[in-house]
């Protein structure tokens, strides 16, 4: 068969197959039979090597006649929560310095440090939470949920109410959950301060003791590329033990049973700018949902309940402004400076327990107050994993509204 005849044969077979497709359904199992027929028709005579190079493969062409399967377009997938968490870490807000804080314990002026009149002596006695101090949520905290270990050291010079100098330490840990949109924090404070056990002969005892353990929950309410709003709830539990007063013979004449539970709802916000400036703030209420039961010896030789104290409800407003002096590069740490204004006020009068009839009285040395403190500090971020933060706190209100003469602090955060 000549080359022209073979070409005509192929053309006729193809045309016939196409025309029959309008009246017959081409089945997949028929393809091998048709392919064999074409191969026989296209059989190459032995020795016709020139044609072998241009020979057609019938199986190849018939397989191309099978209908192509439609490929569905892949649906668009929304960013996962983990991807959002990773994006949050890349934003400039994630490593913004935390709020420094300023607070010792308004309770040292109101309910935490009471006055006891017994045998003509006036004593300072730690009540609920001891003389370690009430710690507000804004201390070394940020509106951003983060994974970190932290340590705070605060030195308070000449604390009011006859407390004197106080060295306070705090260890804590914050862990995120829900793809880093929320966090839980636990903090354990202790201090070298006024001892929980005092004497009615005027001796002033000091000791190192634990304060109330604090837990804080935080969640993001709104988040943008350079701003964030969060809310949460702080709680403190009575882990610091009771306070006692003893007479000259070592007999217990007064006991304050620590049953205080503080509930601290709060809102927080921050904003950063490409210029290197940033600001952040906290608004918090601190409510004593527990109580301090007061037991006294009224000359019967046995302690009897004579009343209950509740620490005053407090309102805190903290606002800070900062600026990045340098950015981290090639091993050089990033440095930011911050100035903060802190305001704290009482929302109710202090409780009073006892009277002249039973022989002594517990009353706050100061009833109402409005505290204003200025904090100036710096944050040094090294290797994007460790921050050390020295700062000073200067009271601005004056008079009875000053908790201390000044405060010096160092805070450390170890990022995970």
C-alpha atoms as one frame of an Amber mdcrd trajectory, in Angstrom:
protein
   0.000   0.000   0.000   1.396   3.384  -0.969   1.742   6.279   1.394  -1.129
   8.102  -0.273  -3.405   5.089   0.137  -2.540   4.793   3.784  -3.339   8.502
   4.333  -6.710   8.177   2.574  -7.550   5.153   4.715  -6.795   7.038   7.912
  -8.875  10.018   6.816 -11.869   7.787   5.952 -11.698   5.979   9.302 -11.540
   9.240  11.269 -14.410  10.810   9.316 -16.471   7.664   9.772 -15.863   7.595
  13.502 -16.819  11.255  13.871 -20.017  10.866  11.810 -21.103   7.779  13.759
 -20.685   9.591  17.071 -23.920  11.480  16.364 -25.935   8.252  16.279 -23.798
   5.793  18.297 -22.382   6.051  21.784 -18.647   5.337  21.787 -17.865   3.097
  24.738 -14.532   2.810  26.438 -14.459  -0.999  26.006 -14.708  -0.580  22.181
 -11.537   1.494  21.954  -9.052  -1.429  21.961 -10.943  -3.133  19.054 -10.977
   0.035  16.983  -7.336   0.608  17.790  -6.407  -2.905  16.525  -8.328  -2.256
  13.294  -6.448   0.941  12.661  -3.122  -0.696  13.471  -3.830  -3.402  10.884
  -4.777  -0.767   8.354  -1.671   1.156   9.109   0.563  -1.892   9.182   3.969
  -0.978   7.889   5.423  -3.333   5.300   8.641  -4.985   6.337  11.637  -3.032
   5.247   9.717   0.206   4.902  11.915   1.887   7.511  11.392   5.395   6.179
   7.727   5.188   7.046   8.280   3.811  10.557   9.681   7.171  11.627   6.419
   8.875  10.684   4.032   6.071  11.709   0.892   7.057  13.632  -0.087   5.466
  16.965  -3.790   4.716  16.823  -4.029   4.092  20.572  -2.634   7.590  21.238
  -5.174   9.325  19.024  -8.151   7.308  20.244  -7.331   7.982  23.865  -7.382
  11.706  23.058 -10.984  11.255  21.941 -12.096  10.396  25.535 -13.899  13.281
  27.270 -11.723  15.223  29.718 -12.780  15.216  33.354 -13.680  18.684  34.591
 -11.395  20.017  37.327 -13.213  22.044  39.961 -11.588  25.260  41.038 -10.135
  25.070  44.532 -12.344  26.978  47.001 -10.893  30.006  48.694  -9.808  29.164
  52.242 -10.070  31.778  54.968  -6.913  32.372  57.006  -6.730  29.943  59.901
  -6.627  31.087  63.497  -3.028  29.893  63.688  -2.158  32.050  60.685  -3.774
  35.026  62.384  -1.743  34.343  65.515   1.454  34.218  63.477   0.535  37.490
  61.778  -0.057  39.061  65.178   3.465  38.151  66.232   4.893  39.896  63.160
   3.123  43.150  63.881   4.894  46.024  65.531   2.470  45.952  68.461   3.461
  42.470  69.673   6.713  43.527  71.343   5.534  46.921  72.568   6.756  47.486
  76.144   4.315  46.626  78.901   2.865  49.168  81.284   5.245  49.712  84.225
   2.716  50.510  86.956   3.203  52.346  90.244   1.129  50.819  93.006   1.946
  49.509  96.468  -1.366  49.039  98.217  -4.008  51.546  98.937  -4.907  49.081
 101.660  -1.812  50.263 103.507  -3.618  53.545 103.942  -7.153  52.252 104.189
  -7.876  48.663 105.111  -4.693  46.663 104.810  -2.920  48.541 107.610  -5.267
  49.213 110.499  -4.758  51.060 113.776  -5.303  49.081 116.980  -5.830  50.925
 120.265  -4.927  48.560 123.108  -3.299  49.456 126.431  -2.805  53.001 125.181
  -0.656  51.857 122.234  -1.324  52.475 118.550  -0.157  49.682 116.249  -0.020
  49.129 112.523  -1.434  45.684 111.793  -1.590  44.067 108.329  -5.125  43.021
 107.427  -6.299  41.134 104.335  -3.402  40.481 101.985  -0.824  41.432 104.602
   1.652  44.260 104.183   2.705  42.975 100.742   0.194  45.221  99.046  -2.677
  45.028  96.599  -1.291  44.607  93.083  -3.310  45.965  90.185  -3.612  44.307
  86.766  -1.618  46.993  84.913   1.655  46.197  86.734   4.110  44.951  84.051
   1.191  44.068  81.796   0.057  44.750  78.245  -3.285  44.648  76.428  -1.694
  41.997  74.166  -1.957  38.310  75.205   1.601  36.936  75.200   3.624  33.911
  76.288   6.165  34.904  78.901   7.778  34.411  82.281   8.192  37.619  84.264
   9.803  38.947  87.416   9.160  42.264  89.181  11.171  43.952  91.912   9.864
  47.092  93.643  11.491  49.154  96.373   9.102  51.510  98.200  10.770  54.171
 100.313   9.069  55.154 103.585   5.619  53.690 103.000   2.887  55.672 104.768
   1.170  54.460 107.921   4.402  53.684 109.745   5.261  50.779 107.440   8.686
  52.092 106.429  10.748  50.668 103.564   9.369  47.681 101.636  11.132  45.371
  99.168   8.556  43.501  97.076   9.192  40.646  94.626   6.824  38.968  92.210
   7.208  35.918  89.974   4.654  35.160  87.296   3.772  33.357  84.089   1.409
  34.239  81.245   0.149  31.635  78.751  -1.953  32.271  75.654  -4.763  30.084
  74.317  -7.410  30.212  71.569  -4.654  30.751  68.972  -3.065  33.517  71.082
  -6.202  35.673  71.165  -6.519  35.225  74.953  -4.272  34.502  77.915  -4.224
  33.549  81.574  -1.642  34.924  83.987  -0.670  33.849  87.506   1.501  35.948
  89.842   2.944  35.142  93.265   4.131  38.169  95.295   6.186  38.270  98.480
   7.912  41.084 100.355  10.250  42.087 103.130   7.783  44.210 105.029   5.792
  44.597 108.216   5.330  41.224 109.907   1.863  39.733 110.238   2.506  39.215
 113.967   2.788  42.372 116.076   2.977  43.195 119.808   1.001  45.658 121.882
   4.078  47.025 123.673   5.102  49.140 120.682   7.697  46.816 119.181   7.673
  46.901 115.358   8.321  43.470 113.814   9.316  42.940 110.185   9.608  39.769
 108.142   9.530  38.340 104.597   6.107  36.956 103.771   3.931  35.940 100.845
   1.034  38.047  99.593  -2.203  37.014  97.950  -1.852  34.964  94.740  -3.314
  36.773  91.710  -4.774  35.394  88.470  -5.706  37.513  85.442  -7.669  36.558
  82.309  -7.341  38.582  79.106  -8.963  38.424  75.665  -8.810  40.566  72.515
 -12.026  42.453  71.763 -10.801  44.320  68.668  -7.573  44.129  66.698  -6.157
  46.164  63.831  -2.755  46.385  62.181  -1.497  48.936  64.702  -4.110  49.039
  67.471  -5.810  46.677  69.870  -8.548  46.681  72.537  -8.714  43.962  75.181
 -10.739  43.163  78.258 -10.391  40.817  81.153 -10.811  39.947  84.787  -8.282
  39.826  87.596  -8.732  37.784  90.774  -6.730  37.554  93.993  -7.134  34.889
  96.625  -6.404  34.892 100.399  -3.091  33.038 100.485  -1.115  35.401 102.735
  -2.443  34.152 106.065  -3.874  35.943 109.079  -2.533  38.881 111.123  -2.219
  38.743 114.928  -1.426  40.985 117.890   0.108  39.556 121.089   0.450  41.042
 124.538   3.591  41.123 126.695   2.992  37.548 127.882   2.594  36.171 124.353
  -1.183  35.787 124.556  -3.120  36.546 121.401  -5.400  39.526 121.904  -6.378
  40.255 118.283  -6.629  38.258 115.052  -7.592  39.416 111.566  -8.627  36.441
 109.456  -7.735  36.975 105.823 -10.734  35.995 103.714 -10.402  38.700 101.076
 -11.137  37.900  97.437 -10.562  40.764  95.024 -12.438  40.948  91.705 -10.801
  43.254  89.163 -12.588  43.776  85.819 -10.641  45.916  83.354 -10.355  47.274
  79.818  -7.062  47.962  78.041  -6.012  49.491  74.717  -2.878  50.387  72.761
  -1.841  52.037  69.515   1.515  52.150  67.755   2.690  54.464  64.967   5.212
  54.087  62.155   7.109  57.055  63.581   8.065  54.955  66.623   5.576  56.474
  69.066   3.021  54.396  70.955   0.514  54.704  73.780  -1.441  52.303  75.965
  -3.864  52.472  78.871  -5.780  50.489  81.481  -9.096  51.199  83.214  -9.755
  48.944  86.216 -12.053  48.545  89.207 -10.950  46.587  92.302 -13.738  45.198
  94.504 -13.230  43.230  97.727 -15.797  40.432  97.415 -14.552  38.708 100.573
 -13.956  40.041 104.043 -11.571  40.236 106.973 -13.111  38.818 110.125 -11.867
  40.566 113.276 -11.545  38.521 116.476 -10.613  40.200 119.774 -10.080  39.347
 123.426 -12.572  41.474 125.364 -11.159  40.475 128.809 -12.839  37.062 128.831
  -9.611  35.302 127.915 -11.034  34.029 124.611 -11.081  35.547 121.130 -14.547
  36.488 119.970 -15.758  37.936 116.688 -16.237  41.663 117.059 -16.780  42.714
 113.465 -15.955  42.404 109.785 -13.807  44.612 107.550 -14.032  44.991 103.792
 -11.353  46.833 101.865 -12.506  49.843  99.900 -13.517  49.604  96.259 -10.902
  51.319  94.101 -10.837  52.808  90.614  -7.595  52.900  88.600  -6.766  54.801
  85.420  -3.308  54.281  83.852  -2.041  55.917  80.647   1.457  55.641  79.184
   3.246  57.172  76.185   6.475  55.812  74.737   8.945  56.095  71.872  11.389
  53.626  70.307  14.827  55.262  70.398  16.453  52.390  68.497  15.296  49.265
  66.699  16.938  45.851  67.047  19.464  45.095  64.301  22.559  42.863  64.009
  22.565  41.979  67.694  21.915  45.558  68.846  19.028  45.690  71.342  15.938
  47.830  70.820  15.444  50.626  73.363  12.201  52.437  74.218  11.461  55.144
  76.779   8.092  55.535  78.525   6.279  58.099  80.671   3.127  57.058  82.534
   0.487  58.829  84.625  -1.396  56.737  87.194  -4.542  57.745  89.077  -6.215
  55.789  91.899  -9.216  56.795  93.984 -11.543  55.300  96.593 -15.214  54.805
  95.727 -16.419  54.361  99.325 -15.496  55.100 102.926 -13.305  52.750 104.930
 -14.844  50.359 107.464 -14.396  50.779 111.225 -14.587  47.919 113.738 -14.701
  48.171 117.558 -15.453  50.937 120.014 -14.471  52.182 123.461 -16.803  49.673
 125.132 -14.777  46.639 123.991 -11.459  48.346 124.641 -10.012  48.978 121.180
 -10.884  50.101 117.658  -9.687  49.321 114.171  -9.860  52.264 111.790  -8.014
  53.407 108.721  -5.412  56.102 109.178  -6.738  57.752 105.995 -10.291  57.445
 104.735 -10.626  58.943 101.254  -7.738  59.660  98.893  -6.801  60.492  95.297
  -3.353  59.196  94.321  -1.470  60.546  91.298   1.932  59.062  90.413   4.368
  59.661  87.549   6.430  56.727  86.242   9.516  57.207  84.035  11.264  54.158
  82.615  13.107  52.452  79.782  12.684  49.065  78.104  15.630  47.209  76.565
  14.653  44.349  74.246  17.480  41.872  73.462  17.304  39.137  70.790  13.530
  39.543  70.615  13.361  37.205  73.633  14.307  39.116  76.800  13.343  42.532
  78.154  14.824  44.360  81.151  12.983  47.470  82.354  14.234  49.910  85.027
  11.912  52.701  86.190  11.250  55.293  88.892   7.902  56.374  90.377   7.379
  59.886  91.744   4.240  60.777  93.768   2.574  63.992  92.589  -0.510  64.440
  94.797   1.231  65.377  98.037   0.109  65.064 101.631  -1.901  62.058 102.756
  -2.480  61.064  99.120   1.140  59.938  98.735   1.692  56.253  99.485   5.495
  56.560  99.682   8.316  59.020  99.123   9.472  57.312  95.896   9.590  53.906
  94.234  12.361  52.202  92.229  11.657  49.104  90.168  13.193  46.588  87.785
  11.031  44.321  85.632  12.080  41.417  83.430  10.155  39.517  80.763  11.301
  36.283  79.120   9.349  35.819  75.907   8.371  32.411  74.546
